[in-house]
Amino acid sequence: MNEDHLLRRVIHSMTWIVLVYYLLPSEIFGYSKRSLLIILVISILAFEGLRLYKGWHIFGMRDYEKKQIAAYAWAAIAAGIALILFPMHWNVLCFIGMGIVDPLIGEIKYHIPKYYPSVPLIAWAIIGIIIMNLMTGYSFMIIVPLAIIGSVVAILAEYPSIIIDDDFLMVMVPLSILYLIEIVFL
């Protein structure tokens, strides 16, 4: 495993760190944490624009990212949208799910492809069952189908994309679908 590969796995496994947002006070230095989050995301995107303009390659980036929006920028966009627009229980599930399952997918595809997609599907579903059981008042009969739906759409969202990175899709697709199910049916 080369250093770039290892760095990407470590960063992915730390995706949940954005959930620290919920531990922050509502105001920081007189500014709302929502405003500071928006400023942070805009700053990351401004840096990404400069990186693309200058043609910089940052350690850990994949070669194809040199001329397109990098995964970290897509992840920042997902974090900004998710933390501002979606409920905490779905954010916790989707960020922890992505942080564990995305690197798991990469390793399984490379080392033991016969277990793809079954192991990642099961892993995301188990994470879903645990988190929904801890963070919602839903019955087990509701949690299990939601975990299965979330798992399937998260894994489907991970499939290679040319324009939108899976770091965005693996959060936003299950997040959007689970939240839509919640507001329409639950």
N, C-alpha and C positions, 0 to 999 in steps of 0.2 A: 504494500500500500504506500503510494508516494505521499509527500507532504501536502500537496494540494488536495488530494482525495481525503486524507485524514482531517484536514482543516474543514472541508465542506461537511463531513460527517459530524464533527464536533459542533460546528455552528448550527447545523440542522437540529441536533439533539438539544440545543439550548433555546429553541424557538419559544418555548414557554416563558422565557424571561420577560416577554412583553406583558405578561399578566401582572407584573409588579405594578403596572398602572393602577390596578385596583387597590393597592396598598398605599398609594400616594394620597396626601391630603387634597381636598378639592381645590385649594388655592396654594400656589407656590410662588413666593416673592410677589404676591399681589396679582398674579395671573392665574386664570383657571387652568387646571391640568389639561382640559380639552384643548384650549388655545395653545398651550405649550406642545401638546402632541401634534397639532396641525403644523406648528412652526418647525418641529423636528422632522416631520415627514417632508415638508416643503424643502427644508435644508438638504435632506438626503437626496431628494429629486434634483435639486439645483446642482449638487455635487455630481450626481449621475449625468446630468446634461453636460457639465464641464468635462467629466471623464470621457464621455463619448466624443465630444468635440475635439479634445486633445489626443484621443486614441490611447489613453492610459490603460494598461492592463494591471489589475490589482492581484496580488498573491492570493491564490485560492480560487480565482475565477476560471471558468471553463473557457477554452479557446473561442468558441462561438459567441461568447458574451462580449467579446471585444468590440463588436459593431452593433450590438443591440442592448436593450435595457437588461442590466444584470439582475441575478436572482435576489440580491439584497435589496434592490430598489423595489422589485415586485413584492417582496416580503414586507417592506415598510408601508407600501400602499395598502396591502391587505390588513396590516396591523392598525393603520390609521382608520380605515373604513370600519373594521370589525369593532374596535374599541369604542368608537363613537356611536355607531348605529345599532349594534346588536347586544342582546343580554349577556351578562357575565357567564351564565352556565353554559351557553353555546360556545362562547369564546374560549372558556377553559377547556372544554372538550376538543374543539377543533385545533387549538394551538398545541395542546399536549398530544393529541392524535397525530398531527403533522410532525411534531418534533420527535416522536418515537417511530412512527411508521414510515416516514419518508426515508430516513437512513436505513431502516430495516429492509425496505424494498430494494434499495441500491445494493445492499450486501447480499440479499437473497438472490436477486437477479444475476449477480456476478458469481457467487460461490455455490449456490444450490438452487438453480432455476426451476427445478421440478416442484419446489414449494411455493412458487409464485403463481398466482396471486393468493393462494389459500391462506398461508401464514399471515401476510399483512391484513387480509380481510378479517381473520379471526382476532388478530391483535387489536385492530381499530375497534372492532365490535366489543371486545372485552373492556377496553378503555372507556368506550361509550357507556356500557352498562354500569361500570363502577362510578364514573363521574355523574351520570344522570341519577343514579341511586343516591349519591351523596348531596347533589345540588338541586334536585327537583323534588316535588311531591308526587311525581307520577308513579303509578303502579308498575309492577314488573311486567304486566301484560302490555303496557304502553312502551316501557323502556326498551324491551327486546326488539320489537319491530323498528323503533327509531334508531337503535344501535346498528341494526342490519342495514337499514336504508343509508345511514350516515357512512357506514363502512364501505358499502358498494360505491356510493358517489365519490367518496374521498379517493378510493383506489382508481376509479375511472378517471378522475381529475388529474391523477399523477401521470397518466400516459403522456409521452413526449408531445410537446407543443412547440411550434415554431415561433409564435408571436407572444403568447402569454405564458409565463413561467409557472411550473407546478408549485412553486413556493407561494404563489398567489392563489392558484386554483385549488390546492389541497386544503386551504383554509376557507376560501370564499364559497366554493361550491357546496360542501356539506353544511356550512354555516347558513347559507341562504336557504337551502332546501329544508333543513331541520326547523329553522325559524318560521318559514312559510307554513310548514305542517302545523307547527305550534299555534300560530295565530289563526289559521283557518279551521283546524279540526279539534284543538285541545282547549 
